[in-house]
């Protein structure tokens, strides 16, 4: 797990060769009591050259922040097959914790796991 606070994590995976890709999976942890919240959005983009990326997936409302169960969510993006060598994942922070949370006003944290194709 990698944890990020006050930044929107963006990672680029180099597959070392161009492949036909039709899905990408990435894992996130939510533990609301510990300020670890699912991203407000996840965007997955592909590229053959590592410079020009094309968005293939945008997911929002992945888990409600009010859900107090500790859980792992695998975001699975399925799309029409495309040639790509690079996969970019951008996760957007939930932001400030709401008034009802014991840490109200504090910055949420994203915990991100492996990116798989």
GUGUSE-693689 format. One record per residue: residue number from 1; x, y, z of N, C-alpha, C in turn. Coordinates in steps of 0.1 Angstrom, whole numbers, plus 2048, in hexadecimal, padded with zeros to 3 digits. Each point is the difference from the previous one (the first is absolute). Example, Ala and Ser with C-alpha at 12.3 -4.5 7.8 and 13.67 -1.06 7.14 Angstrom:
BEGIN
1, 884, 7C7, 84E, 7F7, 80C, 800, 809, 80C, 800 $
2, 7FC, 80B, 7F9, 809, 80B, 800, 7F8, 80B, 808 $
***
This chain:
BEGIN
1, 808, 7F4, 800, 7F8, 80C, 800, 809, 80C, 800 $
2, 7FB, 80A, 7F9, 807, 80E, 800, 7F5, 80A, 805 $
3, 803, 808, 809, 7F7, 80A, 805, 803, 80E, 7FB $
4, 7F6, 808, 7FD, 802, 80D, 7FB, 7F6, 809, 807 $
5, 805, 80C, 805, 7F8, 80A, 806, 803, 80D, 7FB $
6, 7F6, 809, 7FD, 802, 80D, 7FA, 805, 800, 7F2 $
7, 801, 7F5, 7F9, 804, 7FF, 7F2, 7F6, 7F6, 7FA $
8, 7FF, 801, 7F3, 7F8, 7F7, 7F8, 80A, 7F6, 7F9 $
9, 801, 7F4, 805, 80B, 7F7, 7FB, 7FD, 7FD, 7F1 $
10, 80B, 800, 7F9, 800, 7FD, 7F2, 80C, 7F6, 7FD $
11, 7FD, 7F5, 7FB, 80B, 7F7, 7FD, 800, 7FC, 7F1 $
12, 80C, 7FD, 7FB, 801, 7FC, 7F2, 807, 7F3, 800 $
13, 7FA, 7F5, 7FB, 806, 7F3, 7FF, 805, 7FE, 7F2 $
14, 80D, 7FC, 7FF, 806, 7FD, 7F3, 800, 7F1, 7FE $
15, 7F9, 7FB, 7F6, 7FE, 7F1, 7FE, 80C, 7FB, 7F9 $
16, 80A, 809, 7FC, 80C, 7FC, 7F9, 7FE, 7FC, 7F1 $
17, 7F4, 7FE, 7FC, 7FD, 7FD, 7F2, 7F1, 803, 7FE $
18, 7FD, 803, 7F3, 7F2, 803, 7FC, 7F8, 7F3, 800 $
19, 7F4, 801, 806, 7F7, 7F5, 801, 7F2, 805, 7FD $
20, 7F7, 7F6, 7FD, 7F2, 803, 7FF, 7FA, 7FF, 80E $
21, 7FA, 80A, 805, 7FA, 801, 80D, 7F2, 803, 7FF $
22, 7F8, 7F8, 808, 7F1, 803, 801, 7FB, 801, 80E $
23, 809, 800, 80A, 7FC, 802, 80E, 80C, 804, 808 $
24, 7FD, 807, 80B, 80A, 804, 809, 7F9, 7FF, 80E $
25, 808, 7FB, 80A, 7FB, 7FF, 80D, 809, 807, 80A $
26, 7FA, 807, 80A, 808, 806, 80A, 7F9, 7FF, 80D $
27, 807, 7FE, 80B, 7FA, 7FE, 80D, 801, 80C, 809 $
28, 7F6, 802, 808, 7FF, 80B, 80A, 7FB, 7FB, 80D $
29, 804, 806, 80B, 7FC, 7FD, 80D, 7F7, 80B, 805 $
30, 7F5, 7FD, 807, 7F8, 80A, 807, 7FF, 7FC, 80F $
31, 804, 809, 809, 7FF, 7FE, 80E, 7FC, 80E, 806 $
32, 7F3, 803, 7FF, 7FC, 80E, 803, 804, 805, 80D $
33, 800, 7F7, 80A, 804, 805, 80E, 80E, 804, 800 $
34, 809, 7FB, 7F7, 80E, 803, 800, 803, 80B, 7F5 $
35, 7F6, 806, 7FB, 801, 80B, 7F6, 804, 7FB, 7F2 $
36, 800, 7F3, 7FE, 803, 7FA, 7F3, 7F3, 7FE, 7F9 $
37, 7FF, 808, 7F5, 7F3, 801, 7F9, 803, 7FD, 7F1 $
38, 7F6, 7F9, 7FA, 801, 7FD, 7F1, 802, 80D, 7F9 $
39, 807, 800, 7F4, 801, 80C, 7F8, 7F2, 805, 7FC $
40, 7FE, 80D, 7FE, 7F4, 805, 7FA, 7FE, 7FC, 7F2 $
41, 80C, 7FE, 7F9, 7FF, 7FB, 7F2, 80E, 7F9, 7FD $
42, 7FF, 7F7, 7F7, 80B, 7F8, 7FA, 800, 801, 7F1 $
43, 80B, 805, 7FA, 801, 801, 7F2, 80B, 7F8, 7FB $
44, 7FD, 7F7, 7F6, 80B, 7F8, 7FA, 801, 804, 7F2 $
45, 80D, 802, 7FC, 803, 804, 7F2, 80B, 7F7, 7FB $
46, 801, 7FE, 7F2, 80A, 7F8, 7FA, 808, 808, 7F6 $
47, 80C, 7FB, 7FD, 809, 807, 7F7, 809, 7F6, 7F9 $
48, 804, 802, 7F4, 80A, 7F8, 7F9, 80E, 806, 802 $
49, 800, 80E, 801, 80D, 807, 801, 804, 805, 80D $
50, 7F7, 800, 80A, 803, 805, 80D, 7FE, 80F, 801 $
51, 7FC, 807, 7F5, 7FE, 80E, 801, 7F1, 804, 7FD $
52, 7FA, 7FA, 7F6, 7F2, 803, 7FD, 7F8, 7F4, 805 $
53, 7F7, 804, 80A, 7F7, 7F6, 806, 7F2, 802, 7FC $
54, 7F9, 7F5, 7FF, 7F2, 800, 7FD, 7F8, 7FA, 80B $
55, 7F6, 807, 806, 7F8, 7FC, 80B, 7F7, 7F4, 7FB $
56, 800, 7F5, 807, 7F8, 7F5, 7FD, 7F6, 7FC, 80B $
57, 801, 807, 80C, 7F7, 7FD, 80B, 800, 80B, 80A $
58, 7F4, 803, 805, 7FE, 80A, 80B, 7F6, 7FB, 809 $
59, 804, 7FD, 80C, 7F6, 7FB, 80A, 7FF, 80A, 80C $
60, 7F3, 801, 805, 7FD, 809, 80B, 7F7, 7F8, 80A $
61, 7FE, 806, 80B, 7F7, 7FA, 80B, 803, 7F1, 802 $
62, 80D, 7FD, 803, 804, 7F2, 801, 7FB, 7F9, 80D $
63, 800, 808, 80B, 7FB, 7FB, 80D, 7FC, 80C, 808 $
64, 7F4, 800, 807, 7FC, 80B, 808, 80A, 802, 80C $
65, 803, 80C, 803, 809, 803, 80B, 7FA, 7FC, 80D $
66, 7F2, 800, 801, 7F9, 7FC, 80C, 802, 7F2, 804 $
67, 804, 7F7, 7F6, 802, 7F2, 803, 80C, 7FE, 809 $
68, 7FE, 7FC, 80C, 80B, 7FF, 80A, 807, 7F2, 7FF $
69, 7FC, 7F7, 7F8, 807, 7F3, 7FF, 80D, 802, 7F9 $
70, 80B, 7FA, 805, 80D, 800, 7FA, 7FE, 7F7, 7F3 $
71, 804, 805, 7F5, 7FE, 7F8, 7F4, 80A, 803, 7F5 $
72, 802, 7F7, 7F8, 809, 801, 7F4, 7F7, 800, 7F4 $
73, 802, 809, 7F7, 7F8, 801, 7F4, 809, 7FF, 7F4 $
74, 7FE, 7F7, 7F7, 807, 7FF, 7F4, 7F8, 807, 7F5 $
75, 805, 80B, 7FB, 7FA, 807, 7F5, 804, 7F8, 7F3 $
76, 7F6, 7FB, 7F9, 803, 7F9, 7F3, 7FA, 808, 7F5 $
77, 809, 805, 7F7, 7FC, 807, 7F4, 801, 7F7, 7F5 $
78, 7F4, 7FF, 7F9, 7FF, 7F7, 7F4, 7FD, 80A, 7F4 $
79, 807, 7FE, 7F5, 7FE, 809, 7F4, 804, 7F8, 7F4 $
80, 7FE, 806, 7F4, 803, 7F9, 7F4, 810, 7FF, 7FF $
81, 805, 7F5, 7FB, 80E, 7FE, 7FF, 807, 80B, 7F9 $
82, 80C, 804, 805, 808, 80B, 7FA, 80F, 7FC, 802 $
83, 808, 804, 7F7, 80E, 7FE, 801, 806, 80B, 80A $
84, 808, 7FB, 809, 806, 809, 80A, 80C, 7FA, 806 $
85, 80A, 808, 803, 80C, 7FC, 808, 7FF, 806, 80E $
86, 7F9, 80B, 801, 7FF, 807, 80D, 7F2, 801, 805 $
87, 7FE, 7FE, 80D, 7F3, 801, 807, 802, 80B, 80B $
88, 7F7, 80A, 7FF, 801, 80B, 80A, 7F3, 7FF, 808 $
89, 802, 801, 80E, 7F5, 800, 809, 800, 80D, 808 $
90, 7F6, 807, 800, 7FF, 80D, 808, 7F4, 7FE, 80A $
91, 803, 801, 80D, 7F5, 7FF, 80A, 7FF, 80E, 807 $
92, 7F4, 805, 801, 7FD, 80D, 805, 7FB, 7FF, 80F $
93, 807, 808, 809, 7FC, 7FF, 80E, 7F2, 804, 802 $
94, 7FA, 7FA, 80B, 7F3, 803, 804, 800, 80F, 805 $
95, 80B, 804, 807, 801, 80E, 805, 7FF, 800, 80F $
96, 7FA, 80B, 805, 7FF, 802, 80F, 7F5, 7F6, 805 $
97, 803, 7FB, 80C, 7F6, 7F7, 806, 7F4, 808, 805 $
98, 7F4, 7FA, 7FF, 7F4, 807, 803, 7FE, 803, 80F $
99, 7F6, 808, 803, 7FE, 805, 80E, 7FD, 7F4, 80A $
100, 7F9, 7F6, 7FB, 7FD, 7F5, 809, 80C, 7F7, 804 $
101, 80B, 801, 7F8, 80B, 7F7, 803, 809, 805, 80B $
102, 805, 7F7, 809, 808, 805, 80B, 80C, 809, 7FC $
103, 805, 7FE, 7F4, 80B, 808, 7FB, 7FB, 80B, 7F6 $
104, 7F4, 805, 803, 7FA, 80A, 7F7, 80A, 80B, 7FC $
105, 800, 803, 7F3, 809, 80B, 7FB, 80E, 7FB, 7FC $
106, 803, 7F4, 805, 80D, 7FA, 7FC, 800, 7FB, 7F2 $
107, 80C, 7FE, 7FA, 801, 7FC, 7F2, 7FF, 7F0, 800 $
108, 7F8, 7FC, 7F7, 7FF, 7F1, 7FE, 80D, 7FA, 7FA $
109, 801, 7F3, 801, 80B, 7F9, 7FB, 7FC, 7F5, 7F6 $
110, 807, 7FF, 7F5, 7FE, 7F5, 7F7, 80B, 7F5, 802 $
111, 7FB, 7F4, 801, 809, 7F4, 800, 7FE, 7F9, 7F3 $
112, 80A, 7FF, 7F8, 7FF, 7F9, 7F3, 809, 7F4, 800 $
113, 7FC, 7F6, 7F9, 806, 7F3, 7FF, 805, 7FE, 7F2 $
114, 803, 7F4, 7FC, 805, 7FC, 7F3, 7F7, 804, 7F4 $
115, 807, 804, 7F5, 7F9, 802, 7F3, 803, 7F4, 7F8 $
116, 7F5, 7FA, 7FB, 802, 7F4, 7F7, 7F9, 802, 7F3 $
117, 805, 7F9, 7F6, 7FA, 801, 7F3, 7FB, 7F2, 7FC $
***
